[in-house]
Amino acid sequence: MLGFAAGEPDFPTPRPIVEAAKAALDAGQTRYSPSIGDQPTREAIARKLTEENGLPGLEAANVAVSVGGKHSLYNIFQCLLDPGDEVLLPTPAWVSYAPQIGLSGGVVRELATSVESGFKVTPEQVRSAVTPKSRVLVLNSPSNPCGTMYTPDELRAIADVVAQAAGSVAPRLVVLTDEIYEKIVFGGREHLSMGSISSIAERVVTCNGLSKAFSMTGWRVGYCAASADWGRDFMKAIGRLQSQTTSNIPSFILPAIRTALTECADEVAHMCDAFEARSHLIETRLREIPGLRFPSPEGAFYVFADVSAHFGKTTPGGTRVESALTFAGALLDEAKVAVVPGEDFGGCGPSCVRLSFACSEDQINAGCDRIARFIASLG
Ligand code: PLP
């Protein structure tokens, strides 16, 4: 089986990070620590977000460390949403947002995107979706599953709409920006943090983590931050929730976070270069296959391809391809290639499959050979 389904980098965690955790273990850093991170780690994250991302008004108290980006997001929705609050969610979107919003009593309002729009929402879409119940606009750039990202100008235009809406129809509106793929961007594209845009900076919660950029999925490190007094109060709320649920992440990982953020830029760049080379390869190979429509990958490590041109056809094994799910199922059974069907991502997801290129170039070539043969065999 050739897997294009992984949502995690295939590289080992950089050595300095591993060594920092080992040293902390050897030094006995094995006891409880403050629930949402110790002071030096929260300070290091605040410094990173200030210097690299341009977020204003940040100190350690504006940051909370949690058990992975997913946990940070869960905490954020729990602390922001009251029952019935609306969350504007551009779709297709990563699978955990909608269930987490539901668990908080929030109501998802999907903003549908398409291959043609690069799976991105327009400012007009946001403007017309905002209501007095709008509490959160979720943005995820670069995107899982779409592999595309917003330009700085596109984000500034959306920020203008948010600022206007917050001053009129939707005074409680907050932007939740999930920037977990910020370091995996291709072609010299600029990643802009919404939290750095001064007109909305004090209504942005930035979520990030070490899983993707530092190849640390199993370590479970996520964090969130928000600027100024509002941000400090918000982190207190997250601290109250987290102190009654998970408490701190493993204490000996805290120094490793600081090492990752301050000493591993070369390793991160090296992994990004490898993802970029693979993005070119997989795009070239997939463009040769008829009936696949997708925007060029710009960041993260995914291609999200519309395969609906093949719906209605039948595989040599006798399966009628009627959906992304049946396409992916038959591809797995008959060609031994795993991709993720798009149904759970919402929006136009049911027409699409996600291919992760967090795998070797040899595997990309072998997998694309098989996908091409599979598609050619459909009748
Ligand atoms: N956000 C996005 C868009 C993701 O793709 C993921 C993981 O797949 C996460 C957040 C959560 O990452 P983790 O909980 O592994 O840090």
Residues whose N, C-alpha, C, O or C-beta is under 5 A from the ligand:
A	BS01	PLP	G7 G68 G69 K70 H71 W94 N140 N144 D178 I180 G209 S211 T217 V221 G222
